[in-house]
Amino acid sequence: MSSQVLWWVSFGVFVFVMLTLDLRVFNRRAHEIKVKEALLWTAFWISLALLFGLAIYLWRGHGDALEFLTCYLIEESLSIDNLFVFLLIFAYFAVPPMYQHKVLYWGIIGAIVMRLVFIVAGIELLNKFDWVFYIFGAFIVITALRMAVQKDEKIEPERNPVLRLFRRFVGVTENYEDGKFVTRRVGLWLATPLLIVVLVIETTDIVFALDSIPAVLAITLNPFIVYTSNIFAILGLRSLYFALAGIMRLFYYLRYGLIAVLIFVGAKMLITNIYEIPTEIALGVVAGVLFIAVVASIIWPRKQGMIPVPSQLPDGRKKPEHPS
């Protein structure tokens, strides 16, 4: 027990230190993240995750290390699909590139807390009620089928209940106010559009969590493995967004690979009482499906237009050509 507590505390300290260095040192000044910088950070976070997997191997052995790697791969692959939504959110609100990293940073802070709550609740349910496995499995399969029939992503923040409630009680400025979340005018505190974007990102992550957490619970019910794999995927999400934002549409078949992965893990949960698929096979299937999807996208590229950018802001104003 003391060893597990030490690992939990050490991981919490690690995350706190890395986030502090990220905001206060490496990205102290707001700037646009270029592809080269984003690729270096992506490699850095992936390397950290692999080193952590090695530490788990040395601490807990082969089985837990494989579970961590499988969960991390599932979370990282599902997060790639979520990047499309981030693109649409930033386009909808015309967020200047130099402020997008700041939005994702604070979005991650909220996600770290929410994921822990969802993971603890999910594991508790699965430990007490075996039939919840079937509900989670069916939910994952339904999510995959919904992704298969859904043609275009649509972002409609005006229908977000949290955002509508917030706007009812808090005034919002028209401009981004040099990247501030709140500003003071005529003795009143007002929110800026940047705070609105963070709220949309936070509430959107709840939907992401409902899709991804049941998927990794199909691999293991070890809360430390599930949580750390989630957090490592989230920590690398910002750099992955900036690295892939310009080329994600090129990997057309990756979406179908993600659908296949979700159907597989959903089926794994549905047949858990009949046959327990070994973690080695699960890892091989997930990695193999994603590899085939990427290779297919390269061999048979599909020409697509650019992501449509709204011509108006949420309040009806015409979007400026060069927002500032």
GIFENBEL-V601127 format. One record per residue. N is the residue number from 1. BURIAL is # if it has 9 or more other ideal C-beta (glycine too) atoms within 8 Angstrom, else .. Layout:
BEGIN
n = [N,N]
burial = [BURIAL,BURIAL]
END
This chain:
BEGIN
n = [1,2,3,4,5,6,7,8,9,10,11,12,13,14,15,16,17,18,19,20,21,22,23,24,25,26,27,28,29,30,31,32,33,34,35,36,37,38,39,40,41,42,43,44,45,46,47,48,49,50,51,52,53,54,55,56,57,58,59,60,61,62,63,64,65,66,67,68,69,70,71,72,73,74,75,76,77,78,79,80,81,82,83,84,85,86,87,88,89,90,91,92,93,94,95,96,97,98,99,100,101,102,103,104,105,106,107,108,109,110,111,112,113,114,115,116,117,118,119,120,121,122,123,124,125,126,127,128,129,130,131,132,133,134,135,136,137,138,139,140,141,142,143,144,145,146,147,148,149,150,151,152,153,154,155,156,157,158,159,160,161,162,163,164,165,166,167,168,169,170,171,172,173,174,175,176,177,178,179,180,181,182,183,184,185,186,187,188,189,190,191,192,193,194,195,196,197,198,199,200,201,202,203,204,205,206,207,208,209,210,211,212,213,214,215,216,217,218,219,220,221,222,223,224,225,226,227,228,229,230,231,232,233,234,235,236,237,238,239,240,241,242,243,244,245,246,247,248,249,250,251,252,253,254,255,256,257,258,259,260,261,262,263,264,265,266,267,268,269,270,271,272,273,274,275,276,277,278,279,280,281,282,283,284,285,286,287,288,289,290,291,292,293,294,295,296,297,298,299,300,301,302,303,304,305,306,307,308,309,310,311,312,313,314,315,316,317,318,319,320,321,322,323,324]
burial = [.,.,.,.,.,.,#,#,.,.,#,.,.,.,#,.,.,#,#,#,#,#,#,.,.,.,#,.,.,.,.,.,#,.,.,.,#,#,#,.,#,#,.,#,#,#,.,#,#,.,.,#,#,#,.,#,#,.,#,.,.,.,.,#,#,#,#,#,#,#,#,#,#,#,#,#,#,#,#,#,#,#,#,#,#,#,#,#,#,#,#,#,#,#,#,#,.,#,#,#,#,#,#,#,#,#,#,#,#,#,#,#,.,#,#,#,.,#,#,#,.,#,#,.,#,#,.,.,.,.,.,#,#,#,.,#,#,#,#,#,#,.,#,#,#,.,#,.,.,.,.,.,.,.,.,.,#,.,.,#,.,#,#,#,.,#,#,.,.,.,.,#,#,.,.,#,#,.,#,#,.,#,#,.,.,.,.,.,.,#,#,#,#,#,#,#,#,#,#,#,#,#,#,#,#,#,.,#,#,#,#,#,#,#,#,#,#,#,#,#,.,.,#,#,#,#,#,#,#,#,#,#,#,#,#,#,#,#,#,#,#,#,#,#,#,.,.,#,.,.,#,#,#,#,#,#,#,#,#,#,#,#,#,#,#,#,#,#,#,#,#,#,.,.,.,.,.,.,#,.,.,#,#,.,#,#,#,.,#,#,.,#,#,#,.,#,#,.,.,.,.,.,.,.,.,.,.,.,.,#,.,.,#,#,.,.,.,.,#,.,.,.,.,.]
END
